[in-house]
């Protein structure tokens, strides 16, 4: 498809989307059509609506394997950590996360997720992480999950692990994927 054809298709699609939203607002006035930018944060959505984030077209100049390891900061029943931003003209694609989460003997695991966050800390997306292996007797929980998190230059990944009962002894996580330099 040529650049001219792509441009014409995109313009036609945009006009059709605008027309459809006008029709939907006229025919179904109680069902408002809401468009939000990719920078909208999850806490700002109204019940019954969703936020859609689609990456912008970009030219990838190079891609390298990415590995990061983080010792989480823990207190009482929870552990958390912020992984670094990819930086200017870069995009990080996290495809796997693996975590060790240790608590006192008899601890029970409650909640865990990785979040895509804006530089301000606002949550854009959360992926929940179930336990893959545990030994409640010793208070050891292991997570090893395929994930799909695309992180733009000024965004970052936040990890949160929480015990329902017991006290956290320590935790760490590894994230792997690819880091692309954009042109």
ABEGO torsion letter per residue (X at the ends): XBAAAAAAAAAAAAAAAAAAAAAAAAABAABBBBBBBAABBAAABBBGBBBBBBBBBBBBABBBBBBBBBBBBBBGABBBBBBBBAEBGBBBBBABBBBBBBBBBGBBBABBBBBBBBAAGBBABBBBBBBABBBAAAGBBBBBBBBBBBBBAABBBBBBBBBABEBBAEBBBBBBEBBBBBX
